[in-house]
Each structure stands twice: as C-alpha cells, then as structure tokens.
Amino acid sequence: MDHTRALAELFSQHGFQRHTLVRNQVGHLQLVGSLHNAPVDILLDTGAASTVVDLSYCRTKGIPTRDTGKLGGGAWGITLAIHALDGATLSLDGHPLRSDGIYAVDLST
C-alpha cells in the first residue's frame, strides 16, 4: 500500500515542507536555497556540526562576516579560521532555516 499522500498531508499539518533534492556529480544531495537574498546551492551534509559557507563567496557577494577568533576544521585535518555571518539568513522557498548559526571558512585550501 502506498502511503505517500497520507504522509505528505500529515507532515504538512505539522509545518513540514517538501523540497526537491538532486544528486551532484559525486553523489552528494543538494537543493536550491537562498543566502542573504541570493540563490545558492546547498549541499546536504547530515554529519556536519554547523552550517558553513565559503568565506570568499561571502566577500564576493558583500555578505558581512565577523572573525570569531575560533579555529576549526573537523574531519579535514586542517585548521581554519571561523567567521560568523551574524545578519545573514539561509532560506528554502522563502522560509528561513533554523540554525544555531551560519559560519564561513576559507574552503580554497
């Protein structure tokens, strides 16, 4: 029995929304959103501890960042300066995503 419609209705009643996911060239799931009112591709990383954006992208788009004075890098095995995006909003279909913060690091290394 197919319960797709019933599940969609149940989730909708509780504020959940459906978003289209696509697989990129290496098989990761992505979706389209917006950051600071500009369209962006969002890589869905279920193991990530934080929402991270490339620092050079922020600088190119004029998105203000603040150096937190903290370092990170996680599984990459490298140390990166962490910048906070205090005023930026990441959203899907105009709905802001709930997050404990959006951070920028230099992903070029």
MODELLER restraints for C-alpha pairs under 7 A, 6 or more apart:
rsr = mdl.restraints
at = mdl.atoms
rsr.add(forms.Gaussian(group=physical.xy_distance, feature=features.Distance(at['CA:20:A'], at['CA:31:A']), mean=6.31, stdev=0.5))
rsr.add(forms.Gaussian(group=physical.xy_distance, feature=features.Distance(at['CA:21:A'], at['CA:29:A']), mean=6.07, stdev=0.5))
rsr.add(forms.Gaussian(group=physical.xy_distance, feature=features.Distance(at['CA:21:A'], at['CA:30:A']), mean=5.54, stdev=0.5))
rsr.add(forms.Gaussian(group=physical.xy_distance, feature=features.Distance(at['CA:21:A'], at['CA:31:A']), mean=5.03, stdev=0.5))
rsr.add(forms.Gaussian(group=physical.xy_distance, feature=features.Distance(at['CA:22:A'], at['CA:29:A']), mean=5.54, stdev=0.5))
rsr.add(forms.Gaussian(group=physical.xy_distance, feature=features.Distance(at['CA:22:A'], at['CA:30:A']), mean=5.33, stdev=0.5))
rsr.add(forms.Gaussian(group=physical.xy_distance, feature=features.Distance(at['CA:22:A'], at['CA:31:A']), mean=6.36, stdev=0.5))
rsr.add(forms.Gaussian(group=physical.xy_distance, feature=features.Distance(at['CA:23:A'], at['CA:29:A']), mean=4.65, stdev=0.5))
rsr.add(forms.Gaussian(group=physical.xy_distance, feature=features.Distance(at['CA:23:A'], at['CA:30:A']), mean=6.16, stdev=0.5))
rsr.add(forms.Gaussian(group=physical.xy_distance, feature=features.Distance(at['CA:24:A'], at['CA:30:A']), mean=6.72, stdev=0.5))
rsr.add(forms.Gaussian(group=physical.xy_distance, feature=features.Distance(at['CA:29:A'], at['CA:43:A']), mean=6.10, stdev=0.5))
rsr.add(forms.Gaussian(group=physical.xy_distance, feature=features.Distance(at['CA:29:A'], at['CA:44:A']), mean=5.51, stdev=0.5))
rsr.add(forms.Gaussian(group=physical.xy_distance, feature=features.Distance(at['CA:30:A'], at['CA:41:A']), mean=6.57, stdev=0.5))
rsr.add(forms.Gaussian(group=physical.xy_distance, feature=features.Distance(at['CA:30:A'], at['CA:42:A']), mean=5.37, stdev=0.5))
rsr.add(forms.Gaussian(group=physical.xy_distance, feature=features.Distance(at['CA:30:A'], at['CA:43:A']), mean=4.51, stdev=0.5))
rsr.add(forms.Gaussian(group=physical.xy_distance, feature=features.Distance(at['CA:30:A'], at['CA:44:A']), mean=5.61, stdev=0.5))
rsr.add(forms.Gaussian(group=physical.xy_distance, feature=features.Distance(at['CA:31:A'], at['CA:41:A']), mean=5.89, stdev=0.5))
rsr.add(forms.Gaussian(group=physical.xy_distance, feature=features.Distance(at['CA:31:A'], at['CA:42:A']), mean=5.27, stdev=0.5))
rsr.add(forms.Gaussian(group=physical.xy_distance, feature=features.Distance(at['CA:31:A'], at['CA:43:A']), mean=6.78, stdev=0.5))
rsr.add(forms.Gaussian(group=physical.xy_distance, feature=features.Distance(at['CA:32:A'], at['CA:40:A']), mean=5.91, stdev=0.5))
rsr.add(forms.Gaussian(group=physical.xy_distance, feature=features.Distance(at['CA:32:A'], at['CA:41:A']), mean=4.74, stdev=0.5))
rsr.add(forms.Gaussian(group=physical.xy_distance, feature=features.Distance(at['CA:32:A'], at['CA:42:A']), mean=5.86, stdev=0.5))
rsr.add(forms.Gaussian(group=physical.xy_distance, feature=features.Distance(at['CA:33:A'], at['CA:39:A']), mean=5.77, stdev=0.5))
rsr.add(forms.Gaussian(group=physical.xy_distance, feature=features.Distance(at['CA:33:A'], at['CA:40:A']), mean=5.40, stdev=0.5))
rsr.add(forms.Gaussian(group=physical.xy_distance, feature=features.Distance(at['CA:33:A'], at['CA:41:A']), mean=6.25, stdev=0.5))
rsr.add(forms.Gaussian(group=physical.xy_distance, feature=features.Distance(at['CA:33:A'], at['CA:42:A']), mean=6.47, stdev=0.5))
rsr.add(forms.Gaussian(group=physical.xy_distance, feature=features.Distance(at['CA:33:A'], at['CA:91:A']), mean=5.60, stdev=0.5))
rsr.add(forms.Gaussian(group=physical.xy_distance, feature=features.Distance(at['CA:33:A'], at['CA:92:A']), mean=4.62, stdev=0.5))
rsr.add(forms.Gaussian(group=physical.xy_distance, feature=features.Distance(at['CA:33:A'], at['CA:93:A']), mean=6.72, stdev=0.5))
rsr.add(forms.Gaussian(group=physical.xy_distance, feature=features.Distance(at['CA:34:A'], at['CA:40:A']), mean=5.17, stdev=0.5))
rsr.add(forms.Gaussian(group=physical.xy_distance, feature=features.Distance(at['CA:34:A'], at['CA:90:A']), mean=5.68, stdev=0.5))
rsr.add(forms.Gaussian(group=physical.xy_distance, feature=features.Distance(at['CA:34:A'], at['CA:91:A']), mean=5.30, stdev=0.5))
rsr.add(forms.Gaussian(group=physical.xy_distance, feature=features.Distance(at['CA:34:A'], at['CA:92:A']), mean=6.50, stdev=0.5))
rsr.add(forms.Gaussian(group=physical.xy_distance, feature=features.Distance(at['CA:35:A'], at['CA:88:A']), mean=6.66, stdev=0.5))
rsr.add(forms.Gaussian(group=physical.xy_distance, feature=features.Distance(at['CA:35:A'], at['CA:89:A']), mean=5.67, stdev=0.5))
rsr.add(forms.Gaussian(group=physical.xy_distance, feature=features.Distance(at['CA:35:A'], at['CA:90:A']), mean=4.52, stdev=0.5))
rsr.add(forms.Gaussian(group=physical.xy_distance, feature=features.Distance(at['CA:35:A'], at['CA:91:A']), mean=6.56, stdev=0.5))
rsr.add(forms.Gaussian(group=physical.xy_distance, feature=features.Distance(at['CA:36:A'], at['CA:88:A']), mean=5.13, stdev=0.5))
rsr.add(forms.Gaussian(group=physical.xy_distance, feature=features.Distance(at['CA:36:A'], at['CA:89:A']), mean=5.46, stdev=0.5))
rsr.add(forms.Gaussian(group=physical.xy_distance, feature=features.Distance(at['CA:36:A'], at['CA:90:A']), mean=6.75, stdev=0.5))
rsr.add(forms.Gaussian(group=physical.xy_distance, feature=features.Distance(at['CA:51:A'], at['CA:101:A']), mean=6.88, stdev=0.5))
rsr.add(forms.Gaussian(group=physical.xy_distance, feature=features.Distance(at['CA:51:A'], at['CA:102:A']), mean=5.07, stdev=0.5))
rsr.add(forms.Gaussian(group=physical.xy_distance, feature=features.Distance(at['CA:51:A'], at['CA:103:A']), mean=6.12, stdev=0.5))
rsr.add(forms.Gaussian(group=physical.xy_distance, feature=features.Distance(at['CA:52:A'], at['CA:102:A']), mean=5.99, stdev=0.5))
rsr.add(forms.Gaussian(group=physical.xy_distance, feature=features.Distance(at['CA:52:A'], at['CA:103:A']), mean=4.83, stdev=0.5))
rsr.add(forms.Gaussian(group=physical.xy_distance, feature=features.Distance(at['CA:52:A'], at['CA:104:A']), mean=5.38, stdev=0.5))
rsr.add(forms.Gaussian(group=physical.xy_distance, feature=features.Distance(at['CA:52:A'], at['CA:105:A']), mean=6.99, stdev=0.5))
rsr.add(forms.Gaussian(group=physical.xy_distance, feature=features.Distance(at['CA:53:A'], at['CA:103:A']), mean=6.14, stdev=0.5))
rsr.add(forms.Gaussian(group=physical.xy_distance, feature=features.Distance(at['CA:53:A'], at['CA:104:A']), mean=4.62, stdev=0.5))
rsr.add(forms.Gaussian(group=physical.xy_distance, feature=features.Distance(at['CA:53:A'], at['CA:105:A']), mean=6.54, stdev=0.5))
rsr.add(forms.Gaussian(group=physical.xy_distance, feature=features.Distance(at['CA:54:A'], at['CA:104:A']), mean=5.42, stdev=0.5))
rsr.add(forms.Gaussian(group=physical.xy_distance, feature=features.Distance(at['CA:54:A'], at['CA:105:A']), mean=5.48, stdev=0.5))
rsr.add(forms.Gaussian(group=physical.xy_distance, feature=features.Distance(at['CA:54:A'], at['CA:106:A']), mean=5.67, stdev=0.5))
rsr.add(forms.Gaussian(group=physical.xy_distance, feature=features.Distance(at['CA:54:A'], at['CA:107:A']), mean=5.50, stdev=0.5))
rsr.add(forms.Gaussian(group=physical.xy_distance, feature=features.Distance(at['CA:55:A'], at['CA:104:A']), mean=4.84, stdev=0.5))
rsr.add(forms.Gaussian(group=physical.xy_distance, feature=features.Distance(at['CA:55:A'], at['CA:105:A']), mean=4.97, stdev=0.5))
rsr.add(forms.Gaussian(group=physical.xy_distance, feature=features.Distance(at['CA:55:A'], at['CA:106:A']), mean=4.98, stdev=0.5))
rsr.add(forms.Gaussian(group=physical.xy_distance, feature=features.Distance(at['CA:56:A'], at['CA:106:A']), mean=6.64, stdev=0.5))
rsr.add(forms.Gaussian(group=physical.xy_distance, feature=features.Distance(at['CA:64:A'], at['CA:85:A']), mean=6.35, stdev=0.5))
rsr.add(forms.Gaussian(group=physical.xy_distance, feature=features.Distance(at['CA:65:A'], at['CA:83:A']), mean=5.81, stdev=0.5))
rsr.add(forms.Gaussian(group=physical.xy_distance, feature=features.Distance(at['CA:65:A'], at['CA:84:A']), mean=5.43, stdev=0.5))
rsr.add(forms.Gaussian(group=physical.xy_distance, feature=features.Distance(at['CA:65:A'], at['CA:85:A']), mean=4.84, stdev=0.5))
rsr.add(forms.Gaussian(group=physical.xy_distance, feature=features.Distance(at['CA:65:A'], at['CA:86:A']), mean=6.95, stdev=0.5))
rsr.add(forms.Gaussian(group=physical.xy_distance, feature=features.Distance(at['CA:66:A'], at['CA:83:A']), mean=5.10, stdev=0.5))
rsr.add(forms.Gaussian(group=physical.xy_distance, feature=features.Distance(at['CA:66:A'], at['CA:84:A']), mean=5.09, stdev=0.5))
rsr.add(forms.Gaussian(group=physical.xy_distance, feature=features.Distance(at['CA:66:A'], at['CA:85:A']), mean=6.59, stdev=0.5))
rsr.add(forms.Gaussian(group=physical.xy_distance, feature=features.Distance(at['CA:67:A'], at['CA:82:A']), mean=6.23, stdev=0.5))
rsr.add(forms.Gaussian(group=physical.xy_distance, feature=features.Distance(at['CA:67:A'], at['CA:83:A']), mean=4.26, stdev=0.5))
rsr.add(forms.Gaussian(group=physical.xy_distance, feature=features.Distance(at['CA:67:A'], at['CA:84:A']), mean=6.40, stdev=0.5))
rsr.add(forms.Gaussian(group=physical.xy_distance, feature=features.Distance(at['CA:68:A'], at['CA:82:A']), mean=5.91, stdev=0.5))
rsr.add(forms.Gaussian(group=physical.xy_distance, feature=features.Distance(at['CA:68:A'], at['CA:83:A']), mean=5.34, stdev=0.5))
rsr.add(forms.Gaussian(group=physical.xy_distance, feature=features.Distance(at['CA:68:A'], at['CA:84:A']), mean=6.36, stdev=0.5))
rsr.add(forms.Gaussian(group=physical.xy_distance, feature=features.Distance(at['CA:69:A'], at['CA:82:A']), mean=6.95, stdev=0.5))
rsr.add(forms.Gaussian(group=physical.xy_distance, feature=features.Distance(at['CA:70:A'], at['CA:81:A']), mean=6.16, stdev=0.5))
rsr.add(forms.Gaussian(group=physical.xy_distance, feature=features.Distance(at['CA:70:A'], at['CA:82:A']), mean=5.65, stdev=0.5))
rsr.add(forms.Gaussian(group=physical.xy_distance, feature=features.Distance(at['CA:71:A'], at['CA:79:A']), mean=6.12, stdev=0.5))
rsr.add(forms.Gaussian(group=physical.xy_distance, feature=features.Distance(at['CA:71:A'], at['CA:80:A']), mean=5.34, stdev=0.5))
rsr.add(forms.Gaussian(group=physical.xy_distance, feature=features.Distance(at['CA:71:A'], at['CA:81:A']), mean=4.70, stdev=0.5))
rsr.add(forms.Gaussian(group=physical.xy_distance, feature=features.Distance(at['CA:71:A'], at['CA:82:A']), mean=5.61, stdev=0.5))
rsr.add(forms.Gaussian(group=physical.xy_distance, feature=features.Distance(at['CA:72:A'], at['CA:79:A']), mean=5.43, stdev=0.5))
rsr.add(forms.Gaussian(group=physical.xy_distance, feature=features.Distance(at['CA:72:A'], at['CA:80:A']), mean=5.19, stdev=0.5))
rsr.add(forms.Gaussian(group=physical.xy_distance, feature=features.Distance(at['CA:72:A'], at['CA:81:A']), mean=6.56, stdev=0.5))
rsr.add(forms.Gaussian(group=physical.xy_distance, feature=features.Distance(at['CA:72:A'], at['CA:82:A']), mean=6.60, stdev=0.5))
rsr.add(forms.Gaussian(group=physical.xy_distance, feature=features.Distance(at['CA:73:A'], at['CA:79:A']), mean=5.03, stdev=0.5))
rsr.add(forms.Gaussian(group=physical.xy_distance, feature=features.Distance(at['CA:73:A'], at['CA:80:A']), mean=5.56, stdev=0.5))
rsr.add(forms.Gaussian(group=physical.xy_distance, feature=features.Distance(at['CA:80:A'], at['CA:105:A']), mean=6.34, stdev=0.5))
rsr.add(forms.Gaussian(group=physical.xy_distance, feature=features.Distance(at['CA:80:A'], at['CA:106:A']), mean=6.89, stdev=0.5))
rsr.add(forms.Gaussian(group=physical.xy_distance, feature=features.Distance(at['CA:81:A'], at['CA:105:A']), mean=6.19, stdev=0.5))
rsr.add(forms.Gaussian(group=physical.xy_distance, feature=features.Distance(at['CA:82:A'], at['CA:103:A']), mean=6.55, stdev=0.5))
rsr.add(forms.Gaussian(group=physical.xy_distance, feature=features.Distance(at['CA:82:A'], at['CA:104:A']), mean=6.05, stdev=0.5))
rsr.add(forms.Gaussian(group=physical.xy_distance, feature=features.Distance(at['CA:82:A'], at['CA:105:A']), mean=5.39, stdev=0.5))
rsr.add(forms.Gaussian(group=physical.xy_distance, feature=features.Distance(at['CA:83:A'], at['CA:103:A']), mean=5.50, stdev=0.5))
rsr.add(forms.Gaussian(group=physical.xy_distance, feature=features.Distance(at['CA:83:A'], at['CA:104:A']), mean=4.98, stdev=0.5))
rsr.add(forms.Gaussian(group=physical.xy_distance, feature=features.Distance(at['CA:83:A'], at['CA:105:A']), mean=6.34, stdev=0.5))
rsr.add(forms.Gaussian(group=physical.xy_distance, feature=features.Distance(at['CA:84:A'], at['CA:102:A']), mean=6.14, stdev=0.5))
rsr.add(forms.Gaussian(group=physical.xy_distance, feature=features.Distance(at['CA:84:A'], at['CA:103:A']), mean=4.49, stdev=0.5))
rsr.add(forms.Gaussian(group=physical.xy_distance, feature=features.Distance(at['CA:84:A'], at['CA:104:A']), mean=6.15, stdev=0.5))
rsr.add(forms.Gaussian(group=physical.xy_distance, feature=features.Distance(at['CA:85:A'], at['CA:102:A']), mean=5.54, stdev=0.5))
rsr.add(forms.Gaussian(group=physical.xy_distance, feature=features.Distance(at['CA:85:A'], at['CA:103:A']), mean=5.68, stdev=0.5))
rsr.add(forms.Gaussian(group=physical.xy_distance, feature=features.Distance(at['CA:89:A'], at['CA:96:A']), mean=6.37, stdev=0.5))
rsr.add(forms.Gaussian(group=physical.xy_distance, feature=features.Distance(at['CA:90:A'], at['CA:96:A']), mean=5.78, stdev=0.5))
rsr.add(forms.Gaussian(group=physical.xy_distance, feature=features.Distance(at['CA:90:A'], at['CA:97:A']), mean=5.88, stdev=0.5))
rsr.add(forms.Gaussian(group=physical.xy_distance, feature=features.Distance(at['CA:91:A'], at['CA:97:A']), mean=5.28, stdev=0.5))
